[in-house]
């Protein structure tokens, strides 16, 4: 979840190039950060725009994998 939150934040603040680079690098990782990122991204697709309306792991009254 840490890398998902980091990359999502980068997209939301307009750091698209940095976000894309981190996303690519993280997808290739085989440790807990890479695997965890892929799991979260499967459930909560990244929004590559300044605003989003989709569910996130931070939606009130929800657990991340409900």
C-alpha positions in Angstrom: 0.0 0.0 0.0 2.9 2.3 0.6 4.1 2.4 -3.0 0.5 2.7 -4.2 -0.1 5.8 -2.0 3.2 7.3 -3.1 2.6 6.9 -6.8 -1.1 8.0 -6.6 0.0 11.1 -4.7 2.6 11.9 -7.4 -0.1 11.7 -10.1 -2.4 13.9 -8.1 0.1 16.6 -7.6 1.0 16.7 -11.2 4.4 14.9 -11.1 3.4 12.6 -13.9 6.9 11.8 -15.2 8.1 10.8 -11.7 4.9 8.8 -11.1 5.3 6.9 -14.3 8.9 6.1 -13.6 8.1 4.9 -10.0 5.2 2.9 -11.3 7.3 1.1 -13.9 10.1 0.4 -11.4 7.7 -0.8 -8.7 5.9 -3.2 -11.0 9.2 -4.9 -11.7 10.1 -5.4 -8.0 9.5 -8.8 -6.5 9.7 -7.8 -2.8 6.8 -6.8 -0.5 6.6 -3.3 -2.0 6.3 -4.5 -5.6 3.9 -7.3 -4.9 1.8 -5.2 -2.5 1.6 -2.4 -5.1 0.3 -4.8 -7.7 -2.3 -6.2 -5.3 -3.6 -2.8 -4.4 -3.5 -1.6 -8.0 -5.6 -4.6 -9.0 -8.3 -3.5 -6.5 -7.8 0.2 -6.7 -6.6 1.4 -10.2 -4.5 4.5 -10.1 -6.0 7.7 -11.2 -3.7 9.6 -13.5 -5.6 12.8 -13.3 -5.9 15.6 -10.7 -9.2 14.3 -9.4 -10.8 10.9 -9.1 -14.1 9.5 -8.0 -13.2 5.8 -7.7 -12.9 3.8 -4.5 -9.6 4.0 -2.7 -8.2 2.1 0.3 -9.0 5.3 2.2 -12.8 5.3 1.6 -14.5 5.8 5.0 -16.0 2.7 6.7 -14.1 0.2 4.4 -11.2 -2.1 4.9 -8.8 -2.2 1.9 -9.7 -5.7 0.7 -13.4 -5.9 1.6 
